[in-house]
């Protein structure tokens, strides 16, 4: 793993007035970054996705987050794949509404 990314999780919290708010929780983890394959790019495009990156991470580091930040840009995680016992692939896309 030669790079880092930030996993972003949305969590509901309750304030002192018992009103629920969304709060982002961020965790930094190590990763290996790759471009998505041509077939992933084209099949994703046919399904309305905009695949950009494939991140390899340790499976124990991922806790079902739906977004990540990589080099100050935010991406949505649209698919995961357990490659082997030591590697989980996170497929990320640029998505409207994800800042």
ROMARVO-874548 format. One record per atom (N, C-alpha, C): residue number from 1; atom name; y, z, x. Coordinates in nm, 4 decimals, padded with zeros to 6 digits. Layout:
REM ROMARVO-874548
+-----+------+----------+----------+----------+
:  nr : atom :    north :       up :     east :
+-----+------+----------+----------+----------+
: NUM :   CA :        Y :        Z :        X :
...
+-----+------+----------+----------+----------+
END
This chain:
REM ROMARVO-874548
+-----+------+----------+----------+----------+
:  nr : atom :    north :       up :     east :
+-----+------+----------+----------+----------+
:   1 :    N : -00.1165 :  00.0000 :  00.0855 :
:   1 :   CA :  00.0000 :  00.0000 :  00.0000 :
:   1 :    C :  00.1235 :  00.0000 :  00.0906 :
:   2 :    N :  00.2063 : -00.1020 :  00.0732 :
:   2 :   CA :  00.3168 : -00.1194 :  00.1657 :
:   2 :    C :  00.4551 : -00.1207 :  00.1015 :
:   3 :    N :  00.4636 : -00.0869 : -00.0254 :
:   3 :   CA :  00.5930 : -00.0837 : -00.0941 :
:   3 :    C :  00.5910 :  00.0304 : -00.1953 :
:   4 :    N :  00.7022 :  00.0511 : -00.2619 :
:   4 :   CA :  00.7080 :  00.1557 : -00.3647 :
:   4 :    C :  00.7666 :  00.0987 : -00.4932 :
:   5 :    N :  00.7280 :  00.1580 : -00.6045 :
:   5 :   CA :  00.7861 :  00.1263 : -00.7344 :
:   5 :    C :  00.8051 :  00.2568 : -00.8090 :
:   6 :    N :  00.8797 :  00.2508 : -00.9157 :
:   6 :   CA :  00.9047 :  00.3685 : -00.9989 :
:   6 :    C :  00.8452 :  00.3421 : -01.1361 :
:   7 :    N :  00.7515 :  00.4253 : -01.1770 :
:   7 :   CA :  00.6951 :  00.4172 : -01.3115 :
:   7 :    C :  00.7869 :  00.4928 : -01.4069 :
:   8 :    N :  00.8094 :  00.4358 : -01.5255 :
:   8 :   CA :  00.9001 :  00.4948 : -01.6235 :
:   8 :    C :  00.8233 :  00.5241 : -01.7516 :
:   9 :    N :  00.8334 :  00.6483 : -01.7968 :
:   9 :   CA :  00.7667 :  00.6905 : -01.9188 :
:   9 :    C :  00.8713 :  00.7440 : -02.0157 :
:  10 :    N :  00.8608 :  00.7056 : -02.1419 :
:  10 :   CA :  00.9486 :  00.7577 : -02.2467 :
:  10 :    C :  00.8820 :  00.8798 : -02.3078 :
:  11 :    N :  00.9549 :  00.9900 : -02.3110 :
:  11 :   CA :  00.8999 :  01.1127 : -02.3685 :
:  11 :    C :  00.9992 :  01.1700 : -02.4684 :
:  12 :    N :  00.9482 :  01.2161 : -02.5798 :
:  12 :   CA :  01.0334 :  01.2786 : -02.6805 :
:  12 :    C :  01.0519 :  01.4259 : -02.6465 :
:  13 :    N :  01.1784 :  01.4695 : -02.6483 :
:  13 :   CA :  01.2084 :  01.6107 : -02.6259 :
:  13 :    C :  01.2890 :  01.6615 : -02.7447 :
:  14 :    N :  01.2867 :  01.7903 : -02.7642 :
:  14 :   CA :  01.3583 :  01.8507 : -02.8760 :
:  14 :    C :  01.4677 :  01.9413 : -02.8193 :
:  15 :    N :  01.5912 :  01.9221 : -02.8683 :
:  15 :   CA :  01.7009 :  02.0044 : -02.8193 :
:  15 :    C :  01.7086 :  02.1366 : -02.8954 :
:  16 :    N :  01.8099 :  02.2152 : -02.8633 :
:  16 :   CA :  01.8216 :  02.3482 : -02.9247 :
:  16 :    C :  01.8477 :  02.3427 : -03.0749 :
:  17 :    N :  01.8879 :  02.2258 : -03.1263 :
:  17 :   CA :  01.9119 :  02.2093 : -03.2699 :
:  17 :    C :  01.7920 :  02.1453 : -03.3398 :
:  18 :    N :  01.6797 :  02.1354 : -03.2683 :
:  18 :   CA :  01.5538 :  02.0778 : -03.3181 :
:  18 :    C :  01.5667 :  01.9296 : -03.3515 :
:  19 :    N :  01.6530 :  01.8603 : -03.2791 :
:  19 :   CA :  01.6684 :  01.7152 : -03.2928 :
:  19 :    C :  01.5926 :  01.6504 : -03.1776 :
:  20 :    N :  01.5096 :  01.5510 : -03.2114 :
:  20 :   CA :  01.4307 :  01.4848 : -03.1078 :
:  20 :    C :  01.5106 :  01.3723 : -03.0425 :
:  21 :    N :  01.4989 :  01.3645 : -02.9113 :
:  21 :   CA :  01.5636 :  01.2603 : -02.8315 :
:  21 :    C :  01.4605 :  01.2012 : -02.7371 :
:  22 :    N :  01.4834 :  01.0762 : -02.6990 :
:  22 :   CA :  01.3991 :  01.0141 : -02.5973 :
:  22 :    C :  01.4557 :  01.0461 : -02.4601 :
:  23 :    N :  01.3667 :  01.0781 : -02.3691 :
:  23 :   CA :  01.4057 :  01.1045 : -02.2311 :
:  23 :    C :  01.3151 :  01.0229 : -02.1408 :
:  24 :    N :  01.3728 :  00.9612 : -02.0394 :
:  24 :   CA :  01.2937 :  00.8858 : -01.9438 :
:  24 :    C :  01.2499 :  00.9766 : -01.8302 :
:  25 :    N :  01.1227 :  00.9664 : -01.7973 :
:  25 :   CA :  01.0685 :  01.0394 : -01.6840 :
:  25 :    C :  01.0238 :  00.9350 : -01.5824 :
:  26 :    N :  01.0736 :  00.9480 : -01.4596 :
:  26 :   CA :  01.0440 :  00.8508 : -01.3554 :
:  26 :    C :  00.9611 :  00.9152 : -01.2444 :
:  27 :    N :  00.8642 :  00.8373 : -01.1953 :
:  27 :   CA :  00.7809 :  00.8808 : -01.0828 :
:  27 :    C :  00.7692 :  00.7673 : -00.9827 :
:  28 :    N :  00.7871 :  00.7968 : -00.8582 :
:  28 :   CA :  00.7756 :  00.6964 : -00.7531 :
:  28 :    C :  00.6338 :  00.6976 : -00.6970 :
:  29 :    N :  00.5752 :  00.5774 : -00.6840 :
:  29 :   CA :  00.4398 :  00.5657 : -00.6290 :
:  29 :    C :  00.4346 :  00.4498 : -00.5302 :
:  30 :    N :  00.3310 :  00.4485 : -00.4488 :
:  30 :   CA :  00.3091 :  00.3390 : -00.3548 :
:  30 :    C :  00.2384 :  00.2237 : -00.4254 :
:  31 :    N :  00.2652 :  00.1028 : -00.3773 :
:  31 :   CA :  00.2035 : -00.0154 : -00.4376 :
:  31 :    C :  00.1921 : -00.1274 : -00.3346 :
:  32 :    N :  00.1173 : -00.2271 : -00.3726 :
:  32 :   CA :  00.1121 : -00.3538 : -00.3003 :
:  32 :    C :  00.1569 : -00.4592 : -00.3997 :
:  33 :    N :  00.2522 : -00.5429 : -00.3617 :
:  33 :   CA :  00.3124 : -00.6378 : -00.4542 :
:  33 :    C :  00.2650 : -00.7798 : -00.4286 :
:  34 :    N :  00.2392 : -00.8534 : -00.5356 :
:  34 :   CA :  00.2004 : -00.9935 : -00.5270 :
:  34 :    C :  00.2655 : -01.0690 : -00.6425 :
:  35 :    N :  00.2768 : -01.1984 : -00.6259 :
:  35 :   CA :  00.3176 : -01.2816 : -00.7394 :
:  35 :    C :  00.1964 : -01.3004 : -00.8296 :
:  36 :    N :  00.2199 : -01.3232 : -00.9569 :
:  36 :   CA :  00.1082 : -01.3519 : -01.0465 :
:  36 :    C :  00.0541 : -01.4907 : -01.0146 :
:  37 :    N : -00.0706 : -01.5130 : -01.0473 :
:  37 :   CA : -00.1315 : -01.6438 : -01.0221 :
:  37 :    C : -00.0720 : -01.7485 : -01.1169 :
:  38 :    N : -00.0931 : -01.8729 : -01.0850 :
:  38 :   CA : -00.0443 : -01.9813 : -01.1724 :
:  38 :    C : -00.1064 : -01.9716 : -01.3102 :
:  39 :    N : -00.2359 : -01.9461 : -01.3147 :
:  39 :   CA : -00.3028 : -01.9397 : -01.4450 :
:  39 :    C : -00.2502 : -01.8222 : -01.5274 :
:  40 :    N : -00.2225 : -01.7072 : -01.4622 :
:  40 :   CA : -00.1648 : -01.5920 : -01.5328 :
:  40 :    C : -00.0252 : -01.6267 : -01.5845 :
:  41 :    N :  00.0521 : -01.6953 : -01.5022 :
:  41 :   CA :  00.1873 : -01.7343 : -01.5411 :
:  41 :    C :  00.1846 : -01.8268 : -01.6625 :
:  42 :    N :  00.1012 : -01.9292 : -01.6588 :
:  42 :   CA :  00.0980 : -02.0254 : -01.7686 :
:  42 :    C :  00.0342 : -01.9683 : -01.8953 :
:  43 :    N : -00.0742 : -01.8928 : -01.8814 :
:  43 :   CA : -00.1347 : -01.8343 : -02.0012 :
:  43 :    C : -00.0430 : -01.7278 : -02.0607 :
:  44 :    N :  00.0263 : -01.6540 : -01.9770 :
:  44 :   CA :  00.1235 : -01.5569 : -02.0273 :
:  44 :    C :  00.2366 : -01.6262 : -02.1011 :
:  45 :    N :  00.2849 : -01.7369 : -02.0447 :
:  45 :   CA :  00.3916 : -01.8129 : -02.1093 :
:  45 :    C :  00.3507 : -01.8665 : -02.2447 :
:  46 :    N :  00.2248 : -01.9055 : -02.2589 :
:  46 :   CA :  00.1754 : -01.9545 : -02.3872 :
:  46 :    C :  00.1696 : -01.8440 : -02.4914 :
:  47 :    N :  00.1649 : -01.7189 : -02.4450 :
:  47 :   CA :  00.1587 : -01.6052 : -02.5365 :
:  47 :    C :  00.2918 : -01.5328 : -02.5488 :
:  48 :    N :  00.3995 : -01.5978 : -02.5055 :
:  48 :   CA :  00.5320 : -01.5398 : -02.5196 :
:  48 :    C :  00.5693 : -01.4378 : -02.4136 :
:  49 :    N :  00.4936 : -01.4318 : -02.3047 :
:  49 :   CA :  00.5227 : -01.3386 : -02.1956 :
:  49 :    C :  00.5924 : -01.4122 : -02.0816 :
:  50 :    N :  00.6538 : -01.3361 : -01.9941 :
:  50 :   CA :  00.7211 : -01.3919 : -01.8771 :
:  50 :    C :  00.6712 : -01.3200 : -01.7517 :
:  51 :    N :  00.5438 : -01.3426 : -01.7132 :
:  51 :   CA :  00.4850 : -01.2727 : -01.5988 :
:  51 :    C :  00.5608 : -01.3002 : -01.4692 :
:  52 :    N :  00.5788 : -01.1946 : -01.3898 :
:  52 :   CA :  00.6496 : -01.2089 : -01.2635 :
:  52 :    C :  00.5694 : -01.1515 : -01.1473 :
:  53 :    N :  00.5255 : -01.0266 : -01.1600 :
:  53 :   CA :  00.4607 : -00.9578 : -01.0488 :
:  53 :    C :  00.3256 : -00.8989 : -01.0880 :
:  54 :    N :  00.2420 : -00.8858 : -00.9865 :
:  54 :   CA :  00.1165 : -00.8118 : -00.9955 :
:  54 :    C :  00.1284 : -00.7001 : -00.8924 :
:  55 :    N :  00.1197 : -00.5759 : -00.9394 :
:  55 :   CA :  00.1271 : -00.4602 : -00.8515 :
:  55 :    C : -00.0107 : -00.3963 : -00.8424 :
:  56 :    N : -00.0573 : -00.3725 : -00.7206 :
:  56 :   CA : -00.1816 : -00.2986 : -00.7004 :
:  56 :    C : -00.1443 : -00.1544 : -00.6690 :
:  57 :    N : -00.1999 : -00.0602 : -00.7459 :
:  57 :   CA : -00.1708 :  00.0820 : -00.7288 :
:  57 :    C : -00.3025 :  00.1594 : -00.7307 :
:  58 :    N : -00.2946 :  00.2863 : -00.6918 :
:  58 :   CA : -00.4120 :  00.3725 : -00.7031 :
:  58 :    C : -00.4293 :  00.4107 : -00.8500 :
:  59 :    N : -00.5491 :  00.4014 : -00.9045 :
:  59 :   CA : -00.5710 :  00.4314 : -01.0471 :
:  59 :    C : -00.5227 :  00.5702 : -01.0885 :
:  60 :    N : -00.5336 :  00.6672 : -01.0001 :
:  60 :   CA : -00.4915 :  00.8032 : -01.0350 :
:  60 :    C : -00.3404 :  00.8175 : -01.0457 :
:  61 :    N : -00.2647 :  00.7207 : -00.9918 :
:  61 :   CA : -00.1182 :  00.7265 : -00.9985 :
:  61 :    C : -00.0632 :  00.6783 : -01.1324 :
:  62 :    N : -00.1398 :  00.6006 : -01.2052 :
:  62 :   CA : -00.0916 :  00.5403 : -01.3300 :
:  62 :    C : -00.1297 :  00.6271 : -01.4491 :
:  63 :    N : -00.0310 :  00.6576 : -01.5335 :
:  63 :   CA : -00.0538 :  00.7429 : -01.6502 :
:  63 :    C : -00.0052 :  00.6753 : -01.7789 :
:  64 :    N : -00.0424 :  00.5504 : -01.7966 :
:  64 :   CA : -00.0118 :  00.4707 : -01.9167 :
:  64 :    C :  00.1375 :  00.4479 : -01.9394 :
:  65 :    N :  00.2145 :  00.4405 : -01.8311 :
:  65 :   CA :  00.3561 :  00.4075 : -01.8457 :
:  65 :    C :  00.3704 :  00.2629 : -01.8943 :
:  66 :    N :  00.4780 :  00.2348 : -01.9644 :
:  66 :   CA :  00.4978 :  00.1007 : -02.0200 :
:  66 :    C :  00.6022 :  00.0190 : -01.9442 :
:  67 :    N :  00.6753 :  00.0830 : -01.8547 :
:  67 :   CA :  00.7789 :  00.0132 : -01.7779 :
:  67 :    C :  00.7761 :  00.0598 : -01.6335 :
:  68 :    N :  00.8361 : -00.0236 : -01.5468 :
:  68 :   CA :  00.8499 :  00.0146 : -01.4072 :
:  68 :    C :  00.9796 : -00.0424 : -01.3521 :
:  69 :    N :  01.0235 :  00.0163 : -01.2433 :
:  69 :   CA :  01.1422 : -00.0315 : -01.1729 :
:  69 :    C :  01.0981 : -00.0700 : -01.0325 :
:  70 :    N :  01.1342 : -00.1923 : -00.9928 :
:  70 :   CA :  01.0999 : -00.2413 : -00.8599 :
:  70 :    C :  01.2223 : -00.3077 : -00.8008 :
:  71 :    N :  01.2687 : -00.2576 : -00.6890 :
:  71 :   CA :  01.3894 : -00.3077 : -00.6216 :
:  71 :    C :  01.5063 : -00.3185 : -00.7185 :
:  72 :    N :  01.5305 : -00.2118 : -00.7921 :
:  72 :   CA :  01.6432 : -00.1980 : -00.8861 :
:  72 :    C :  01.6371 : -00.2895 : -01.0080 :
:  73 :    N :  01.5245 : -00.3514 : -01.0332 :
:  73 :   CA :  01.5068 : -00.4330 : -01.1538 :
:  73 :    C :  01.3971 : -00.3693 : -01.2384 :
:  74 :    N :  01.4158 : -00.3739 : -01.3699 :
:  74 :   CA :  01.3212 : -00.3111 : -01.4620 :
:  74 :    C :  01.2297 : -00.4178 : -01.5223 :
:  75 :    N :  01.1000 : -00.3833 : -01.5315 :
:  75 :   CA :  00.9987 : -00.4735 : -01.5852 :
:  75 :    C :  00.9123 : -00.3988 : -01.6852 :
:  76 :    N :  00.8551 : -00.4727 : -01.7790 :
:  76 :   CA :  00.7591 : -00.4170 : -01.8741 :
:  76 :    C :  00.6186 : -00.4420 : -01.8206 :
:  77 :    N :  00.5327 : -00.3440 : -01.8349 :
:  77 :   CA :  00.3921 : -00.3598 : -01.7973 :
:  77 :    C :  00.3186 : -00.4129 : -01.9207 :
:  78 :    N :  00.2648 : -00.5336 : -01.9111 :
:  78 :   CA :  00.2007 : -00.5926 : -02.0290 :
:  78 :    C :  00.0486 : -00.5910 : -02.0215 :
:  79 :    N : -00.0073 : -00.5620 : -01.9022 :
:  79 :   CA : -00.1538 : -00.5623 : -01.8903 :
:  79 :    C : -00.1926 : -00.4833 : -01.7672 :
:  80 :    N : -00.3065 : -00.4166 : -01.7747 :
:  80 :   CA : -00.3645 : -00.3485 : -01.6586 :
:  80 :    C : -00.5082 : -00.3955 : -01.6419 :
:  81 :    N : -00.5556 : -00.3867 : -01.5182 :
:  81 :   CA : -00.6937 : -00.4266 : -01.4901 :
:  81 :    C : -00.7454 : -00.3408 : -01.3752 :
:  82 :    N : -00.8564 : -00.2730 : -01.3965 :
:  82 :   CA : -00.9190 : -00.1930 : -01.2926 :
:  82 :    C : -01.0014 : -00.2858 : -01.2043 :
:  83 :    N : -00.9470 : -00.3188 : -01.0896 :
:  83 :   CA : -01.0101 : -00.4139 : -00.9977 :
:  83 :    C : -01.1336 : -00.3530 : -00.9324 :
:  84 :    N : -01.1213 : -00.2298 : -00.8869 :
:  84 :   CA : -01.2336 : -00.1536 : -00.8323 :
:  84 :    C : -01.1964 : -00.0057 : -00.8402 :
:  85 :    N : -01.2779 :  00.0808 : -00.7852 :
:  85 :   CA : -01.2544 :  00.2250 : -00.7984 :
:  85 :    C : -01.1242 :  00.2708 : -00.7327 :
:  86 :    N : -01.0739 :  00.1937 : -00.6376 :
:  86 :   CA : -00.9536 :  00.2320 : -00.5636 :
:  86 :    C : -00.8294 :  00.1524 : -00.5997 :
:  87 :    N : -00.8422 :  00.0519 : -00.6856 :
:  87 :   CA : -00.7295 : -00.0371 : -00.7121 :
:  87 :    C : -00.7160 : -00.0682 : -00.8609 :
:  88 :    N : -00.5973 : -00.0416 : -00.9127 :
:  88 :   CA : -00.5619 : -00.0787 : -01.0493 :
:  88 :    C : -00.4512 : -00.1822 : -01.0412 :
:  89 :    N : -00.4669 : -00.2918 : -01.1127 :
:  89 :   CA : -00.3642 : -00.3956 : -01.1146 :
:  89 :    C : -00.2733 : -00.3742 : -01.2347 :
:  90 :    N : -00.1417 : -00.3752 : -01.2100 :
:  90 :   CA : -00.0407 : -00.3687 : -01.3159 :
:  90 :    C :  00.0285 : -00.5041 : -01.3202 :
:  91 :    N :  00.0234 : -00.5695 : -01.4346 :
:  91 :   CA :  00.0907 : -00.6975 : -01.4520 :
:  91 :    C :  00.2248 : -00.6715 : -01.5198 :
:  92 :    N :  00.3318 : -00.7205 : -01.4570 :
:  92 :   CA :  00.4665 : -00.6901 : -01.5055 :
:  92 :    C :  00.5402 : -00.8178 : -01.5427 :
:  93 :    N :  00.6237 : -00.8054 : -01.6450 :
:  93 :   CA :  00.7010 : -00.9189 : -01.6919 :
:  93 :    C :  00.8464 : -00.8807 : -01.7093 :
:  94 :    N :  00.9327 : -00.9818 : -01.6963 :
:  94 :   CA :  01.0711 : -00.9644 : -01.7346 :
:  94 :    C :  01.0735 : -00.9760 : -01.8842 :
:  95 :    N :  01.1472 : -00.8884 : -01.9483 :
:  95 :   CA :  01.1448 : -00.8852 : -02.0932 :
:  95 :    C :  01.2839 : -00.8583 : -02.1466 :
:  96 :    N :  01.3209 : -00.9293 : -02.2500 :
:  96 :   CA :  01.4469 : -00.9018 : -02.3150 :
:  96 :    C :  01.4462 : -00.7625 : -02.3726 :
:  97 :    N :  01.5560 : -00.6906 : -02.3561 :
:  97 :   CA :  01.5648 : -00.5540 : -02.4076 :
:  97 :    C :  01.5240 : -00.4499 : -02.3071 :
:  98 :    N :  01.4640 : -00.4919 : -02.1957 :
:  98 :   CA :  01.4301 : -00.3984 : -02.0890 :
:  98 :    C :  01.5348 : -00.4151 : -01.9818 :
:  99 :    N :  01.6174 : -00.3158 : -01.9633 :
:  99 :   CA :  01.7296 : -00.3244 : -01.8687 :
:  99 :    C :  01.6921 : -00.2717 : -01.7338 :
+-----+------+----------+----------+----------+
END
